[in-house]
Amino acid sequence: MVVVAALITAFLVSFVGRPYVIPSQSMEPTLHGCGGCIGDRIYVEKLSYYGDSDPKPGDVVVFVGPPSWNTRYASIRSDNAVLRGIQDFLSYFGLVPPDENDLVKRVIAVGGQTVECCDPQGRILVDGKPLTEPYVIRDHAWGSAGGRAVYPSGRVFGPITVPSGHLWVMGDNRNDSMDSRAHVADDLQGTVPVENVRGKAVFKIWPPGRIGAVDSENPQ
């Protein structure tokens, strides 16, 4: 029975979905995570993106950071070869996190769309149309100079046309998120390959006071 249960668990983790821990506050208030507090545990399912179905604008996705996004990532595996092997084995069953730089952000634009910031009201534009983003917090100017708004570094960008098979992603906590805007100078101009996506965040499973669905609200 133990072997059967382990095989079922491994199947579910590999093909259906798995839990992840939110490590930062870049997706607040949608997802909670910060130093010294209990970060949200979310369930991320893979079924939505099987076949020809790719992530859509508004989806909250977990993805592996492209190479230029990984400069601050350090392996969570033990230096001991035996322990590292055990950790790798347990990760197949969802008992240990995968050893990769998994990030969570919201899809803002998809392949073929052009994204930029900002219009006179400070809104993100996709294909020239302003987005409606009720989930966003802390996306404001720091002040003004010479009659013009002064935004945090990286707030103003583009226009950037997202390549086919890629995504432009941003955190809901805009003033505290290292997202596509922080990587516009890399080879992919800040975009993320769809093949890097691990799944769609659909449910907050912990802590009890925050259990509930993760909304995929299309800002376009």
BELMO-V349329 format. One record per helix or strand of 2 or more residues. SS is the DSSP state (hx for helix, st for strand). FROM is the first residue (numbers start at 1). TO is the last residue. If there is no record, write none. Layout:
SS/FROM/TO, SS/FROM/TO
This chain:
hx/2/16, st/17/21, st/41/45, hx/47/49, st/60/64, hx/67/69, hx/81/91, st/102/110, st/114/117, st/124/126, st/129/130, st/143/145, st/148/150, st/157/161, st/166/170, hx/174/176, hx/180/183, st/192/193, hx/194/196, st/197/206, hx/208/210, st/212/213
